[in-house]
Amino acid sequence: MQNKTAAVAVAPTRLPVPLIIVAAIALLGSLAITVPFDPEWWKVVILGIVQGITEWLPISSTGHLLIVSDLLGYQGSIGGTFEIFIQLGTVISVVAFYFSDLLGQARALLGQAGRKESASAWRFWTAVLIAFLPAAMVGLAFRKFIKAVLFETPQVIAAALIVGGIIFLVIEWLPRRAASTSELDRVAPLQALGVGIAQIFALIPGMSRSGSSIIGGLLSGLDRRTATAFSFYLSIPILGLATLFDLVGSLDQIQPADWGRLILGAVVAMIVGYVTIGWLLRYIARHNFVAFGIYRIIVGLLIFALVAMGML
């Protein structure tokens, strides 16, 4: 974990050449199977870009996707499955970004590293599991209600954006105890539980999964970089399993023509998401989250205004 902990401060500025080639092939292939058969393909690209940017920034990817999709008049949501499925692209982006570290941790977990490295890896992934469970259990229990009610209400998204923005401003502007944890493999079980409880609120569209977990991390004593990086790693089981679970439950609604747009949206989100991760890690090395808090409040108020004008 120590090598990647250092990488939290200095994120790579260039994409590896093999990754560029793979991404280019994936993008061209998904465009080839989508563009000739789907006149809304350009909307899919826009939504993929929105997903790739907003998944990692603490401003709510789901909230932005639902609002932008509504403004574009996009008809390919499949009851919210499109918005959830393209999260798979951002899961792949974080796996690619941390691939070397994840590979090292896998070897450590399998006992193919030193005792210290193995203990560190087990301690870290135990913390990830603890943080994963609360939102996973609540999300599983209330999945149908969340998709049927909260996903269809712009006012809920607007209110969640504003509340989350206010919380960020309060955390950054009011005095609080100095962070006690600055290394990923030092996240304690109680700190992980705090992140997990905070992430339950991310089930509300507009609250933001990354925003909720970062807030939980900051309040639990993690510094900004560690809270953000922990949020990235936590996204792998959270988003990966949520996507697969929703996909299995929605297979009867997905038509053969839908797969092209689903894959295209995921590929675009993957490419943009990878770049966004690096940008955010560099940004928080020098800045706090105040700008994101202000942005959330402005967007929330704008959504309320659009609702009042009948545009949403």
Rosetta blueprint (number, residue, H / E / L):
1 M L
2 Q H
3 N H
4 K H
5 T H
6 A H
7 A H
8 V H
9 A H
10 V L
11 A L
12 P L
13 T L
14 R L
15 L L
16 P L
17 V H
18 P H
19 L H
20 I H
21 I H
22 V H
23 A H
24 A H
25 I H
26 A H
27 L H
28 L H
29 G H
30 S H
31 L H
32 A H
33 I H
34 T H
35 V L
36 P L
37 F L
38 D L
39 P L
40 E L
41 W H
42 W H
43 K H
44 V H
45 V H
46 I H
47 L H
48 G H
49 I H
50 V H
51 Q H
52 G H
53 I H
54 T H
55 E L
56 W L
57 L L
58 P L
59 I L
60 S L
61 S H
62 T H
63 G H
64 H H
65 L H
66 L H
67 I H
68 V H
69 S H
70 D H
71 L H
72 L H
73 G L
74 Y L
75 Q L
76 G L
77 S L
78 I L
79 G L
80 G L
81 T H
82 F H
83 E H
84 I H
85 F H
86 I L
87 Q H
88 L H
89 G H
90 T H
91 V H
92 I H
93 S H
94 V H
95 V H
96 A H
97 F H
98 Y L
99 F H
100 S H
101 D H
102 L H
103 L H
104 G H
105 Q H
106 A H
107 R H
108 A H
109 L H
110 L L
111 G L
112 Q L
113 A L
114 G L
115 R H
116 K H
117 E H
118 S H
119 A H
120 S H
121 A H
122 W H
123 R H
124 F H
125 W H
126 T H
127 A H
128 V H
129 L H
130 I H
131 A H
132 F H
133 L H
134 P H
135 A H
136 A H
137 M H
138 V H
139 G H
140 L H
141 A H
142 F L
143 R H
144 K H
145 F H
146 I H
147 K H
148 A H
149 V L
150 L H
151 F H
152 E H
153 T L
154 P H
155 Q H
156 V H
157 I H
158 A H
159 A H
160 A H
161 L H
162 I H
163 V H
164 G H
165 G H
166 I H
167 I H
168 F H
169 L H
170 V H
171 I H
172 E H
173 W H
174 L L
175 P L
176 R L
177 R L
178 A L
179 A L
180 S L
181 T E
182 S L
183 E L
184 L H
185 D H
186 R H
187 V L
188 A L
189 P H
190 L H
191 Q H
192 A H
193 L H
194 G H
195 V H
196 G H
197 I H
198 A H
199 Q H
200 I H
201 F H
202 A H
203 L H
204 I L
205 P L
206 G L
207 M L
208 S L
209 R H
210 S H
211 G H
212 S H
213 S H
214 I H
215 I H
216 G H
217 G H
218 L H
219 L H
220 S L
221 G L
222 L E
223 D L
224 R H
225 R H
226 T H
227 A H
228 T H
229 A H
230 F H
231 S H
232 F H
233 Y H
234 L H
235 S H
236 I H
237 P H
238 I H
239 L H
240 G H
241 L H
242 A H
243 T H
244 L H
245 F H
246 D H
247 L H
248 V H
249 G H
250 S H
251 L L
252 D L
253 Q L
254 I L
255 Q L
256 P L
257 A L
258 D H
259 W H
260 G H
261 R H
262 L H
263 I H
264 L H
265 G H
266 A H
267 V H
268 V H
269 A H
270 M H
271 I H
272 V H
273 G H
274 Y H
275 V H
276 T H
277 I H
278 G H
279 W H
280 L H
281 L H
282 R H
283 Y H
284 I H
285 A L
286 R L
287 H L
288 N L
289 F L
290 V H
291 A H
292 F H
293 G H
294 I H
295 Y H
296 R H
297 I H
298 I H
299 V H
300 G H
301 L H
302 L H
303 I H
304 F H
305 A H
306 L H
307 V H
308 A H
309 M L
310 G L
311 M L
312 L L
